[in-house]
Amino acid sequence: MKQPGFIRLATLALLSTLSFFSHGETILRLAYR
């Protein structure tokens, strides 16, 4: 059973988490400097 909506939601969640972690890493770097 293919669910394009679920796949799209999963990809959006993955991209959002990746961007969140990347921004968090940069913020932590700036904070520790």
PDB file of N, H, CA, C and O in Angstrom:
ATOM      1  N   MET A   1       0.851  -1.200   0.000  1.00  0.00           N
ATOM      2  CA  MET A   1       0.000   0.000   0.000  1.00  0.00           C
ATOM      3  C   MET A   1       0.888   1.253   0.000  1.00  0.00           C
ATOM      4  O   MET A   1       1.686   1.465   0.913  1.00  0.00           O
ATOM      5  N   LYS A   2       0.733   2.058  -1.022  1.00  0.00           N
ATOM      6  H   LYS A   2       0.085   1.886  -1.764  1.00  0.00           H
ATOM      7  CA  LYS A   2       1.535   3.280  -1.107  1.00  0.00           C
ATOM      8  C   LYS A   2       0.727   4.467  -0.594  1.00  0.00           C
ATOM      9  O   LYS A   2      -0.432   4.648  -0.967  1.00  0.00           O
ATOM     10  N   GLN A   3       1.346   5.267   0.259  1.00  0.00           N
ATOM     11  H   GLN A   3       2.287   5.120   0.562  1.00  0.00           H
ATOM     12  CA  GLN A   3       0.677   6.454   0.790  1.00  0.00           C
ATOM     13  C   GLN A   3       1.558   7.681   0.537  1.00  0.00           C
ATOM     14  O   GLN A   3       2.421   7.995   1.357  1.00  0.00           O
ATOM     15  N   PRO A   4       1.355   8.375  -0.578  1.00  0.00           N
ATOM     16  CA  PRO A   4       2.171   9.550  -0.913  1.00  0.00           C
ATOM     17  C   PRO A   4       2.112  10.622   0.169  1.00  0.00           C
ATOM     18  O   PRO A   4       3.112  11.283   0.453  1.00  0.00           O
ATOM     19  N   GLY A   5       0.934  10.791   0.771  1.00  0.00           N
ATOM     20  H   GLY A   5       0.123  10.255   0.540  1.00  0.00           H
ATOM     21  CA  GLY A   5       0.795  11.801   1.820  1.00  0.00           C
ATOM     22  C   GLY A   5       1.689  11.488   3.001  1.00  0.00           C
ATOM     23  O   GLY A   5       2.334  12.378   3.556  1.00  0.00           O
ATOM     24  N   PHE A   6       1.728  10.214   3.387  1.00  0.00           N
ATOM     25  H   PHE A   6       1.205   9.491   2.937  1.00  0.00           H
ATOM     26  CA  PHE A   6       2.558   9.813   4.527  1.00  0.00           C
ATOM     27  C   PHE A   6       4.033   9.998   4.197  1.00  0.00           C
ATOM     28  O   PHE A   6       4.810  10.466   5.029  1.00  0.00           O
ATOM     29  N   ILE A   7       4.414   9.627   2.970  1.00  0.00           N
ATOM     30  H   ILE A   7       3.783   9.248   2.294  1.00  0.00           H
ATOM     31  CA  ILE A   7       5.811   9.776   2.548  1.00  0.00           C
ATOM     32  C   ILE A   7       6.196  11.254   2.536  1.00  0.00           C
ATOM     33  O   ILE A   7       7.279  11.628   2.989  1.00  0.00           O
ATOM     34  N   ARG A   8       5.306  12.082   2.016  1.00  0.00           N
ATOM     35  H   ARG A   8       4.427  11.779   1.648  1.00  0.00           H
ATOM     36  CA  ARG A   8       5.577  13.526   1.965  1.00  0.00           C
ATOM     37  C   ARG A   8       5.729  14.076   3.377  1.00  0.00           C
ATOM     38  O   ARG A   8       6.632  14.869   3.646  1.00  0.00           O
ATOM     39  N   LEU A   9       4.844  13.653   4.279  1.00  0.00           N
ATOM     40  H   LEU A   9       4.111  13.009   4.060  1.00  0.00           H
ATOM     41  CA  LEU A   9       4.912  14.113   5.660  1.00  0.00           C
ATOM     42  C   LEU A   9       6.215  13.665   6.311  1.00  0.00           C
ATOM     43  O   LEU A   9       6.842  14.427   7.047  1.00  0.00           O
ATOM     44  N   ALA A  10       6.622  12.423   6.036  1.00  0.00           N
ATOM     45  H   ALA A  10       6.113  11.804   5.438  1.00  0.00           H
ATOM     46  CA  ALA A  10       7.864  11.900   6.614  1.00  0.00           C
ATOM     47  C   ALA A  10       9.068  12.682   6.099  1.00  0.00           C
ATOM     48  O   ALA A  10       9.971  13.007   6.870  1.00  0.00           O
ATOM     49  N   THR A  11       9.087  12.986   4.807  1.00  0.00           N
ATOM     50  H   THR A  11       8.353  12.722   4.181  1.00  0.00           H
ATOM     51  CA  THR A  11      10.210  13.740   4.244  1.00  0.00           C
ATOM     52  C   THR A  11      10.252  15.151   4.823  1.00  0.00           C
ATOM     53  O   THR A  11      11.328  15.663   5.135  1.00  0.00           O
ATOM     54  N   LEU A  12       9.093  15.778   4.968  1.00  0.00           N
ATOM     55  H   LEU A  12       8.219  15.363   4.715  1.00  0.00           H
ATOM     56  CA  LEU A  12       9.051  17.121   5.550  1.00  0.00           C
ATOM     57  C   LEU A  12       9.544  17.096   6.985  1.00  0.00           C
ATOM     58  O   LEU A  12      10.280  17.989   7.405  1.00  0.00           O
ATOM     59  N   ALA A  13       9.143  16.077   7.745  1.00  0.00           N
ATOM     60  H   ALA A  13       8.545  15.352   7.405  1.00  0.00           H
ATOM     61  CA  ALA A  13       9.583  15.964   9.135  1.00  0.00           C
ATOM     62  C   ALA A  13      11.091  15.756   9.189  1.00  0.00           C
ATOM     63  O   ALA A  13      11.772  16.356  10.021  1.00  0.00           O
ATOM     64  N   LEU A  14      11.616  14.909   8.306  1.00  0.00           N
ATOM     65  H   LEU A  14      11.063  14.422   7.630  1.00  0.00           H
ATOM     66  CA  LEU A  14      13.054  14.642   8.291  1.00  0.00           C
ATOM     67  C   LEU A  14      13.830  15.910   7.954  1.00  0.00           C
ATOM     68  O   LEU A  14      14.826  16.222   8.607  1.00  0.00           O
ATOM     69  N   LEU A  15      13.377  16.641   6.936  1.00  0.00           N
ATOM     70  H   LEU A  15      12.568  16.388   6.405  1.00  0.00           H
ATOM     71  CA  LEU A  15      14.060  17.875   6.548  1.00  0.00           C
ATOM     72  C   LEU A  15      13.988  18.901   7.670  1.00  0.00           C
ATOM     73  O   LEU A  15      14.970  19.594   7.937  1.00  0.00           O
ATOM     74  N   SER A  16      12.844  19.005   8.327  1.00  0.00           N
ATOM     75  H   SER A  16      12.047  18.442   8.110  1.00  0.00           H
ATOM     76  CA  SER A  16      12.697  19.972   9.418  1.00  0.00           C
ATOM     77  C   SER A  16      13.619  19.620  10.576  1.00  0.00           C
ATOM     78  O   SER A  16      14.231  20.506  11.172  1.00  0.00           O
ATOM     79  N   THR A  17      13.725  18.325  10.903  1.00  0.00           N
ATOM     80  H   THR A  17      13.227  17.605  10.418  1.00  0.00           H
ATOM     81  CA  THR A  17      14.604  17.919  12.004  1.00  0.00           C
ATOM     82  C   THR A  17      16.058  18.177  11.635  1.00  0.00           C
ATOM     83  O   THR A  17      16.837  18.638  12.469  1.00  0.00           O
ATOM     84  N   LEU A  18      16.430  17.884  10.390  1.00  0.00           N
ATOM     85  H   LEU A  18      15.798  17.510   9.712  1.00  0.00           H
ATOM     86  CA  LEU A  18      17.813  18.112   9.957  1.00  0.00           C
ATOM     87  C   LEU A  18      18.143  19.599  10.022  1.00  0.00           C
ATOM     88  O   LEU A  18      19.204  19.974  10.521  1.00  0.00           O
ATOM     89  N   SER A  19      17.253  20.447   9.526  1.00  0.00           N
ATOM     90  H   SER A  19      16.391  20.143   9.120  1.00  0.00           H
ATOM     91  CA  SER A  19      17.497  21.889   9.554  1.00  0.00           C
ATOM     92  C   SER A  19      17.545  22.389  10.996  1.00  0.00           C
ATOM     93  O   SER A  19      18.359  23.251  11.327  1.00  0.00           O
ATOM     94  N   PHE A  20      16.669  21.846  11.863  1.00  0.00           N
ATOM     95  H   PHE A  20      16.008  21.146  11.595  1.00  0.00           H
ATOM     96  CA  PHE A  20      16.656  22.248  13.267  1.00  0.00           C
ATOM     97  C   PHE A  20      17.975  21.898  13.942  1.00  0.00           C
ATOM     98  O   PHE A  20      18.535  22.712  14.676  1.00  0.00           O
ATOM     99  N   PHE A  21      18.479  20.670  13.692  1.00  0.00           N
ATOM    100  H   PHE A  21      18.023  20.008  13.096  1.00  0.00           H
ATOM    101  CA  PHE A  21      19.738  20.255  14.310  1.00  0.00           C
ATOM    102  C   PHE A  21      20.894  21.081  13.772  1.00  0.00           C
ATOM    103  O   PHE A  21      21.802  21.422  14.529  1.00  0.00           O
ATOM    104  N   SER A  22      20.889  21.411  12.486  1.00  0.00           N
ATOM    105  H   SER A  22      20.151  21.134  11.870  1.00  0.00           H
ATOM    106  CA  SER A  22      21.970  22.202  11.896  1.00  0.00           C
ATOM    107  C   SER A  22      21.964  23.603  12.503  1.00  0.00           C
ATOM    108  O   SER A  22      23.021  24.123  12.860  1.00  0.00           O
ATOM    109  N   HIS A  23      20.787  24.222  12.623  1.00  0.00           N
ATOM    110  H   HIS A  23      19.929  23.800  12.333  1.00  0.00           H
ATOM    111  CA  HIS A  23      20.702  25.550  13.221  1.00  0.00           C
ATOM    112  C   HIS A  23      21.099  25.495  14.690  1.00  0.00           C
ATOM    113  O   HIS A  23      21.767  26.403  15.186  1.00  0.00           O
ATOM    114  N   GLY A  24      20.699  24.451  15.382  1.00  0.00           N
ATOM    115  H   GLY A  24      20.156  23.713  14.980  1.00  0.00           H
ATOM    116  CA  GLY A  24      21.059  24.302  16.795  1.00  0.00           C
ATOM    117  C   GLY A  24      22.564  24.195  16.950  1.00  0.00           C
ATOM    118  O   GLY A  24      23.136  24.755  17.885  1.00  0.00           O
ATOM    119  N   GLU A  25      23.209  23.477  16.034  1.00  0.00           N
ATOM    120  H   GLU A  25      22.744  23.022  15.275  1.00  0.00           H
ATOM    121  CA  GLU A  25      24.664  23.326  16.102  1.00  0.00           C
ATOM    122  C   GLU A  25      25.338  24.678  15.908  1.00  0.00           C
ATOM    123  O   GLU A  25      26.274  25.009  16.636  1.00  0.00           O
ATOM    124  N   THR A  26      24.880  25.460  14.943  1.00  0.00           N
ATOM    125  H   THR A  26      24.119  25.191  14.351  1.00  0.00           H
ATOM    126  CA  THR A  26      25.480  26.769  14.698  1.00  0.00           C
ATOM    127  C   THR A  26      25.248  27.691  15.888  1.00  0.00           C
ATOM    128  O   THR A  26      26.143  28.444  16.272  1.00  0.00           O
ATOM    129  N   ILE A  27      24.057  27.638  16.473  1.00  0.00           N
ATOM    130  H   ILE A  27      23.330  27.026  16.161  1.00  0.00           H
ATOM    131  CA  ILE A  27      23.748  28.471  17.642  1.00  0.00           C
ATOM    132  C   ILE A  27      24.643  28.090  18.814  1.00  0.00           C
ATOM    133  O   ILE A  27      25.145  28.961  19.524  1.00  0.00           O
ATOM    134  N   LEU A  28      24.845  26.777  19.020  1.00  0.00           N
ATOM    135  H   LEU A  28      24.437  26.069  18.443  1.00  0.00           H
ATOM    136  CA  LEU A  28      25.710  26.331  20.109  1.00  0.00           C
ATOM    137  C   LEU A  28      27.138  26.799  19.865  1.00  0.00           C
ATOM    138  O   LEU A  28      27.818  27.217  20.802  1.00  0.00           O
ATOM    139  N   ARG A  29      27.599  26.737  18.625  1.00  0.00           N
ATOM    140  H   ARG A  29      27.047  26.397  17.863  1.00  0.00           H
ATOM    141  CA  ARG A  29      28.960  27.188  18.305  1.00  0.00           C
ATOM    142  C   ARG A  29      29.106  28.670  18.603  1.00  0.00           C
ATOM    143  O   ARG A  29      30.107  29.092  19.182  1.00  0.00           O
ATOM    144  N   LEU A  30      28.115  29.464  18.212  1.00  0.00           N
ATOM    145  H   LEU A  30      27.301  29.121  17.742  1.00  0.00           H
ATOM    146  CA  LEU A  30      28.181  30.902  18.464  1.00  0.00           C
ATOM    147  C   LEU A  30      28.112  31.190  19.961  1.00  0.00           C
ATOM    148  O   LEU A  30      28.751  32.123  20.446  1.00  0.00           O
ATOM    149  N   ALA A  31      27.344  30.397  20.684  1.00  0.00           N
ATOM    150  H   ALA A  31      26.825  29.639  20.289  1.00  0.00           H
ATOM    151  CA  ALA A  31      27.190  30.625  22.122  1.00  0.00           C
ATOM    152  C   ALA A  31      28.475  30.276  22.873  1.00  0.00           C
ATOM    153  O   ALA A  31      28.842  30.950  23.836  1.00  0.00           O
ATOM    154  N   TYR A  32      29.162  29.207  22.422  1.00  0.00           N
ATOM    155  H   TYR A  32      28.864  28.659  21.640  1.00  0.00           H
ATOM    156  CA  TYR A  32      30.360  28.790  23.150  1.00  0.00           C
ATOM    157  C   TYR A  32      31.587  29.606  22.770  1.00  0.00           C
ATOM    158  O   TYR A  32      32.635  29.470  23.402  1.00  0.00           O
ATOM    159  N   ARG A  33      31.477  30.461  21.740  1.00  0.00           N
ATOM    160  H   ARG A  33      30.626  30.572  21.227  1.00  0.00           H
ATOM    161  CA  ARG A  33      32.638  31.264  21.354  1.00  0.00           C
ATOM    162  C   ARG A  33      32.778  32.482  22.244  1.00  0.00           C
ATOM    163  O   ARG A  33      33.702  33.275  22.064  1.00  0.00           O
TER     164      ARG A  33
END
